Amino acid sequence: MTVSSSRFLRMVDDLAEVEHAQARDYTSFSVRGRRFGYHWPRTRTVGLKQTLSEQTALVAERPDVFEVQFISGGFGWVVVHLAGIDADELAELLYEAWCLSAPEQLVDEHPLVRPAR
């Protein structure tokens, strides 16, 4: 069970209106100016926006795959280790992160798409 960085990036690109911002060690992802994720290729990890309850549940259930990243604006961000997650679960978490930042109308227009193979 593992997801490559390239596969993760294809999943991100399947989402509507995603903006990429490149920093020295990571890439961040936003929708209409609101951030929902990060990718650190060197560590093969991603950071995803989640609800506080989802953050707590993920970390409690599988601390070898998920870590608390930070809490901000009422949301709990999680670090996801790509080596410990399958594509379907990651696609759902990524979509949820995107939904937490995207305007409601955009979410309604773009239901969850299964990950690119």
N, C-alpha and C positions, 0 to 999 in steps of 0.2 A: 504494500500500500504506500504509494508515493506519487507526488505530482511534481513534474519538472517546472522550472521557472518559466520556460517557454510556453508550456501548456497553461500555466496560471495567467500569463500575459495575454494569451488568446482568449481566455475567459473574460478578462477585463475588457478587451476590445469588442467582445460580443454585447456589452452593455451600451445603452444609448448615451450619447453626449458626454463621454468620458474625456476629461482633460488630463494629460500626463505632465508632470513637472519633475525634471531631473535635477537632483542634488548630487553632491560628490559621492555619497555612499548608498543612496536609495532613490527610488522613484515614488512620487506620491500621485494619488488619483483623486480627482474631484468630479462632481457633476454640478454644472451651473455655479461654479465657484465654491461649492461646499465639499470639503474633504471627506472621503469615506475609506481610504486605504493607502497602504504603503507596501513597497517591495524592497527587500534587502538581498540582492543576489549573492553576496559573499557568504551570508549565513543561511541562505535558502529558507528565509522566513518572510512572512507577510504580516502586516498589521491591519486589522479590520475593525471598523466601528460596529458595535453591538449595543443592545440594551444592557442595562446593569444586571438584570436577572440572567440574561443569556451569558454574559461574561462570567458571572459566578458559577453557573451551571457547567459551562465548558471547561473551565479551569478545575473545578472540583471533580468532574467526571474523568478527565484525561490530562493530568498535569504534565505528562511527557510530551503532549502535542500542543497544548495551549498554555499560555502564560498571560498574566495581567500585564498590559502595556501601560495604560494610564486611564484615569477617569476625567472626563471633561464635558461640560455642558449637559450633564445628566446622562451621558453615554459612557459605557465601559468598553474600552478598546482592548483587543486581544492580539497577542502574537501567536501566529500559527506556524508550526514547523512543517514544511511541505513534505518531508520524509515520512510523516506519521498520519497523513490524511488521504482519503481517496477523492477522486475528482468530483463525484456527485455531491459529497458532503461539502467540499470546498466551494463548489458552484453555488450551493444554497446559502452558505455563509457570506459569500461575496455579494450575491444578489440582495440578501438582507441588509448588508452594509450600504450598498448602493441605494436601496429603498429608504434608508434612514436619512439620506442626504438629498435625494431627488425630490422635486416637486410632485405632489400627489397625481396631477394630471399625466406627467411623464411616466410615473410608475404604472398607472392604469393603461397607458398606451403600449407598455413594454413588459409583458409577463415574463416570468423566468424562462430562460432558454437553457437547454442542457448544454454542458460543456463541449467545446470543440474537441474532436478526437484526433 
